[in-house]
Amino acid sequence: MSSETVCFACGRSSGSISRPTYAKEIELFKKFVLDLGPSYKRKHELGDTVVAEFGASSHLCATCLSSVVAVWRMQEKIVSIQKEINCIVRKVRNHLEIKTEEREGVVEEEMEYLGHHKELFGEQENYRHYYVSASAASWTNANNECKNLFGKESGLVTLDTWEEKNALNRLLEDYGYGAIYWTSGLYDSKSEIWRWEATDTPVGGWAPWENRTPPSNPNALLRIGISFKNRFLADWIALWNTDLRRYICEVKYPSVSPTTTRLTTTAPSTTTKSPYISPPVDHHSRLIINVQSNTALDLYSANLTKGTPIQTYTISNDCSNLAEVWQLEPYTPYYIFRSVLGGSTSWKHSMTTNGTLPYLNEGTNQDSYWHVEPVSGTNYWNIYSNRYNSSGRSSLRNTGIESANSGIKLELAPLDPFDIAQQWELRKC
């Protein structure tokens, strides 16, 4: 007479006993039994011995086997749902990154970074960063665009002090002449005062109005513009808010590095990425001076021939040595360094790299495109190529080794922003 068959899980005798057939079901059941609640009377008997006791000779009743299969299938479904969620998350992240890059591209095309002005509040330093538009807009659209690009806390420029006004004028002088730029200034007809929209504070009595006085009979549709001729002649004028003018956005940030507001969505987003800052491309010729050696980027022996090595040499402060004089030509998001030695009618020779050394090339190709990025906390720049290096950044670096004509040899090295041999000053001639 055979012994009664008992369910391993619940201990019941039953004629509907089944033997597990799938390895996955067996393994899942082992965990399932260990997690059973107190309603199962054999819970404590099984305990940690379940793995040893649950073997080929063990049996399950139909009810317990159904439970095991249900748990297994539920877990499989949960895993499948989790995979779908992860896939959706990846797609959303990729979409956001693409939109971010597109928006950053728009910022680079529409706005140029002018520079910053530092303010002191006790021991706290705050920086006002200025961006100037390439296109014109009405006052309302210009103000909205500043907020869209740089965040709600930003807007059209506010000039609270005489010092800030002078600082902005100096920056504008490096940018261009003869334009009128919107500020955040407006006439408040209720209070009957001129005030700054961005800070809701009155315009100072020192304001450099045209004809030295605010306009008579103002109304609520008037806004303040800067009529810029040069740093010493930049009067403020009243304009209708529907006029189409270029504009200056102001971004406040407690750092010398411009704020990342909105520039990674464009700007601060969950990832902080420094915004694009363009070098001072203003059609001025420049000396490119190495910070470590205080020598200028130079054509070897002033030889305007394809393949001529580029080195650094003693600075001619008056820019009389044209072998040291360069112009930066924007080629978004890169820059081309063109030698002035050939004269303003040609300027076809550019600095190129073969991955190890910089040299002169006639014309341009992908090896002539350089990134120019600011060194945080300084007025200096890193100049690097995104080719030939595993990190994607081969930086122009002073070797300290003397060349045959008493200059200093250069090399392309992995980018290290804190290496002063890789830091450069762009000094206007």
C-alpha positions in Angstrom: 0.0 0.0 0.0 1.5 3.3 -1.1 1.9 6.2 1.2 -0.4 9.2 0.8 0.9 11.9 -1.5 1.1 15.3 0.3 1.5 18.8 -1.2 4.9 20.1 -0.3 3.6 23.7 0.1 0.4 23.4 2.0 0.6 19.9 3.5 -2.8 18.8 2.2 -3.5 15.4 0.8 -5.1 15.5 -2.5 -5.8 13.4 -5.6 -4.9 16.4 -7.8 -1.2 16.4 -7.1 1.1 17.6 -9.9 4.8 17.4 -10.2 6.6 20.6 -11.2 7.9 20.4 -14.8 9.7 23.7 -15.4 13.1 24.6 -13.8 12.0 28.3 -13.6 8.9 27.3 -11.8 10.9 25.2 -9.3 13.3 28.0 -8.6 10.5 30.6 -8.2 8.6 28.2 -6.0 11.6 27.9 -3.6 11.5 31.7 -3.1 7.7 31.6 -3.1 7.5 29.1 -0.2 10.1 31.1 1.9 7.9 34.2 1.5 4.6 32.5 2.4 2.4 34.1 5.0 1.3 32.5 8.4 -1.8 31.0 6.8 0.3 28.2 5.4 0.8 25.8 8.4 4.0 24.3 7.1 5.8 27.7 6.7 7.9 27.2 9.8 8.6 23.6 9.1 10.0 24.5 5.7 12.0 27.6 6.6 15.5 27.7 5.3 15.5 24.0 4.5 13.3 24.5 1.5 16.1 24.3 -1.0 17.3 21.0 0.3 13.9 19.5 0.7 12.3 20.6 -2.5 13.6 18.1 -5.0 12.4 15.7 -7.7 10.4 13.7 -5.2 8.4 16.6 -3.9 4.8 17.3 -5.1 2.5 20.3 -5.4 -1.2 20.4 -5.4 -2.9 22.1 -8.4 -3.8 25.2 -6.3 -0.2 25.8 -5.2 1.3 25.0 -8.6 -1.2 27.6 -10.1 0.0 30.1 -7.6 3.6 29.5 -8.5 2.9 29.9 -12.2 0.9 33.1 -11.5 3.7 34.6 -9.5 6.3 33.7 -12.1 4.2 35.2 -14.9 3.5 38.3 -12.9 7.2 38.8 -12.3 7.9 38.3 -16.0 5.3 41.0 -16.8 6.8 43.4 -14.3 10.2 42.9 -15.8 8.7 43.5 -19.3 6.9 46.7 -18.2 10.2 47.9 -16.5 12.0 47.4 -19.8 9.4 49.4 -21.7 9.6 52.2 -19.1 13.4 52.3 -19.4 13.1 52.4 -23.2 10.7 55.4 -23.0 13.0 57.2 -20.5 15.9 56.7 -22.9 13.9 58.1 -25.8 12.8 61.1 -23.8 16.3 61.8 -22.7 17.6 61.6 -26.2 14.9 63.9 -27.4 15.7 66.5 -24.7 19.4 66.3 -25.6 18.7 66.9 -29.3 16.4 69.8 -28.4 19.1 71.2 -26.1 21.7 71.0 -28.8 19.3 72.7 -31.3 18.5 75.4 -28.8 22.2 76.0 -28.0 22.8 76.3 -31.7 20.1 79.0 -31.9 21.7 80.9 -29.0 25.1 80.7 -30.7 23.6 82.1 -33.9 21.4 84.8 -32.3 23.4 86.0 -29.3 27.0 87.0 -28.8 28.6 87.1 -25.4 30.0 90.6 -24.6 31.5 90.1 -21.2 30.7 90.7 -17.6 30.7 93.4 -14.8 31.6 92.5 -11.2 29.7 93.9 -8.3 30.6 93.6 -4.6 27.9 93.2 -1.8 29.9 93.0 1.3 32.1 89.9 0.8 29.8 88.5 -1.9 30.8 89.0 -5.5 28.1 89.0 -8.2 28.6 89.1 -11.9 26.3 90.6 -14.5 26.9 88.9 -17.9 25.8 90.6 -21.1 24.7 89.0 -24.4 24.0 91.1 -27.5 21.5 90.1 -30.2 22.4 89.9 -33.9 18.8 90.6 -35.0 16.3 93.3 -34.1 13.0 93.0 -32.3 10.3 95.0 -30.6 10.9 95.8 -26.9 8.4 93.2 -25.7 9.7 90.5 -28.0 13.3 91.3 -27.1 12.5 91.1 -23.4 10.7 87.8 -23.8 13.5 86.3 -25.9 16.0 87.1 -23.1 13.9 85.2 -20.6 13.3 82.3 -23.0 17.0 82.0 -23.7 18.5 82.6 -20.2 15.6 82.0 -17.8 12.9 83.9 -16.1 15.3 85.7 -13.7 17.0 87.2 -16.7 15.8 90.0 -19.1 16.8 93.1 -20.9 19.8 94.9 -19.4 19.3 97.1 -16.3 21.9 99.8 -15.5 21.8 100.6 -11.9 25.0 102.5 -11.5 27.3 104.8 -13.4 30.1 102.2 -13.1 28.0 99.5 -14.7 27.0 101.9 -17.5 30.7 102.6 -18.2 31.6 98.9 -18.1 28.9 98.0 -20.6 30.0 100.9 -22.9 33.6 99.5 -22.9 32.3 96.1 -23.8 30.1 97.5 -26.6 33.1 99.3 -28.0 34.8 96.0 -28.8 31.6 94.8 -30.4 30.5 97.5 -32.9 29.4 101.0 -33.5 26.4 103.0 -34.5 23.5 100.8 -33.2 20.7 101.4 -30.8 20.0 98.7 -28.2 17.0 98.1 -26.0 17.3 98.2 -22.2 14.7 97.2 -19.7 13.9 100.9 -19.0 10.3 102.1 -19.4 8.0 104.9 -18.4 5.6 104.1 -15.7 2.6 106.4 -16.3 1.0 105.5 -12.9 4.0 106.5 -10.8 5.1 109.1 -13.4 8.7 107.9 -13.3 11.2 106.1 -15.5 12.0 102.7 -14.0 13.7 99.4 -14.8 11.2 96.7 -15.6 13.6 93.9 -14.5 14.1 95.3 -11.0 11.2 97.7 -10.6 13.6 100.4 -9.4 13.7 104.0 -10.6 16.3 105.1 -13.2 19.1 107.0 -11.6 19.3 110.8 -11.8 22.7 110.4 -13.3 21.2 108.8 -16.4 23.0 110.0 -19.6 19.9 111.2 -21.4 20.2 112.7 -24.9 20.2 116.5 -24.4 20.9 115.8 -20.7 17.3 115.5 -19.7 14.5 112.9 -19.9 12.0 113.4 -22.7 9.1 115.8 -22.0 5.5 114.5 -22.1 6.4 110.8 -21.9 3.8 108.1 -22.1 3.5 104.4 -21.2 4.5 103.2 -24.6 8.0 104.6 -24.4 11.1 102.5 -23.6 14.8 103.4 -23.0 17.4 102.6 -25.7 21.1 103.1 -25.8 22.2 105.1 -28.8 25.8 103.8 -29.0 28.4 105.7 -31.0 31.4 105.0 -28.9 32.2 104.4 -25.2 32.2 108.1 -24.5 29.1 108.9 -26.5 26.3 106.5 -25.7 23.2 108.6 -24.9 19.9 107.1 -23.7 16.9 107.9 -25.8 13.1 107.2 -25.6 11.7 105.0 -28.3 8.3 103.5 -29.0 8.1 100.0 -27.8 7.1 98.7 -31.3 10.4 99.9 -32.8 12.6 97.1 -34.1 16.0 97.4 -32.4 18.8 95.1 -31.4 19.0 94.3 -27.7 21.2 93.4 -24.7 20.3 90.5 -22.4 21.6 90.6 -18.8 22.2 87.4 -16.8 23.1 87.7 -13.1 25.3 85.0 -11.6 27.6 84.7 -8.5 30.6 83.6 -10.6 32.9 84.9 -13.3 31.6 82.0 -15.5 28.4 83.0 -17.3 25.3 81.4 -15.9 24.0 78.2 -17.3 20.4 79.5 -17.1 18.3 77.9 -19.8 21.3 77.0 -22.0 21.2 73.3 -21.3 17.5 73.3 -21.7 19.1 75.7 -23.0 20.5 76.1 -19.6 20.6 75.1 -16.1 18.9 71.9 -16.4 19.5 68.6 -14.6 22.9 68.7 -16.2 25.0 71.8 -15.8 26.7 72.8 -18.9 28.5 76.0 -19.4 26.9 78.1 -22.0 28.6 79.0 -25.3 30.8 82.0 -25.0 32.2 83.4 -28.2 35.7 84.9 -28.2 36.0 88.6 -29.0 35.4 88.3 -32.8 35.0 91.9 -33.8 37.2 92.2 -36.9 40.1 93.4 -34.9 43.5 91.9 -35.5 45.0 90.2 -32.4 48.1 88.9 -30.8 47.6 85.4 -29.5 49.8 85.4 -26.3 50.8 82.4 -24.3 50.3 83.0 -20.6 53.2 80.9 -19.4 55.9 82.2 -21.7 54.5 85.7 -22.4 55.3 85.1 -26.1 53.0 85.5 -29.1 51.8 83.0 -31.7 54.2 83.5 -34.6 55.0 82.2 -38.1 58.5 80.6 -38.1 60.9 83.2 -39.8 57.9 85.1 -41.1 57.6 82.6 -43.9 54.2 82.7 -45.5 54.5 79.3 -47.1 52.3 76.2 -46.7 53.8 73.9 -44.1 55.6 76.6 -42.2 55.8 75.7 -38.4 53.9 77.9 -36.0 55.7 78.8 -32.8 55.7 81.6 -30.3 58.1 84.5 -30.3 58.9 87.7 -28.4 55.9 90.0 -28.4 55.8 93.1 -30.6 53.4 95.1 -28.5 52.6 97.5 -31.3 51.7 94.6 -33.6 54.3 95.7 -36.1 55.5 92.1 -36.6 52.7 90.9 -38.8 53.9 87.3 -38.5 52.4 87.5 -35.0 49.1 89.1 -36.0 46.0 86.9 -36.5 42.3 87.3 -37.1 39.7 84.9 -35.7 37.1 84.0 -38.3 33.9 82.3 -36.8 32.9 79.0 -38.4 30.3 77.9 -35.9 31.0 76.2 -33.6 34.7 76.6 -34.5 37.2 79.4 -35.3 39.7 79.7 -38.1 43.0 81.5 -37.2 44.0 83.5 -40.3 47.5 85.0 -40.6 47.5 88.8 -41.4 51.0 88.6 -42.8 49.6 88.1 -46.4 47.7 91.3 -46.3 44.0 92.0 -45.8 43.2 91.2 -49.4 44.2 87.6 -49.1 44.2 86.2 -45.5 43.9 82.8 -47.0 46.6 81.2 -44.9 45.4 79.6 -41.6 46.7 77.7 -38.7 46.2 73.9 -39.2 47.3 70.8 -37.3 48.5 67.4 -38.2 47.6 66.1 -34.7 51.0 66.8 -33.2 52.1 70.3 -34.3 50.4 73.4 -35.6 51.6 74.7 -39.0 50.5 77.1 -41.7 48.1 75.9 -44.4 47.0 77.6 -47.6 43.2 77.5 -47.5 41.3 75.5 -44.9 40.1 72.0 -44.1 38.8 70.2 -41.1 42.2 70.4 -39.5 41.9 74.2 -39.6 38.9 74.3 -37.3 39.7 75.2 -33.6 37.6 75.5 -30.5 38.2 78.6 -28.4 36.9 78.3 -24.8 37.3 80.5 -21.8 39.3 79.4 -18.8 37.0 79.7 -15.8 37.9 82.6 -13.4 40.4 84.2 -15.9 40.5 86.3 -19.0 42.3 83.6 -20.9 41.3 81.0 -23.4 42.1 77.4 -24.4 42.6 76.7 -28.1 42.1 73.1 -29.1 41.3 70.8 -32.0 38.7 68.0 -31.7 40.7 65.7 -33.9 43.6 63.3 -33.4 43.2 62.8 -29.7 41.3 60.0 -28.0 39.7 62.6 -25.6 38.6 64.6 -28.7 40.6 67.7 -27.5 44.1 68.4 -28.7 45.1 71.6 -27.0 47.6 74.2 -28.3 50.5 74.1 -25.7 53.8 75.9 -25.2 56.6 73.3 -24.8 59.2 75.6 -23.4 61.7 74.2 -25.9 63.6 76.8 -27.9 63.3 76.6 -31.7 66.2 77.2 -34.2 65.3 80.9 -34.6 65.0 81.6 -30.8 61.3 81.1 -30.7 59.5 78.5 -28.6 58.1 75.3 -30.1 54.4 74.3 -29.7 52.7 71.0 -29.5 49.2 69.5 -29.4 48.5 68.0 -26.0 45.4 66.6 -24.2 43.3 69.5 -23.0 44.1 70.6 -19.4 42.4 74.0 -18.7 44.5 74.5 -15.6 47.8 74.2 -17.4 49.0 77.7 -18.0 51.1 76.5 -20.9 47.7 75.9 -22.6 46.2 79.3 -21.7 46.2 82.1 -24.2 45.4 85.8 -24.1 43.6 87.3 -27.2 45.0 90.9 -27.2 43.6 93.4 -29.6 46.0 95.3 -31.8 
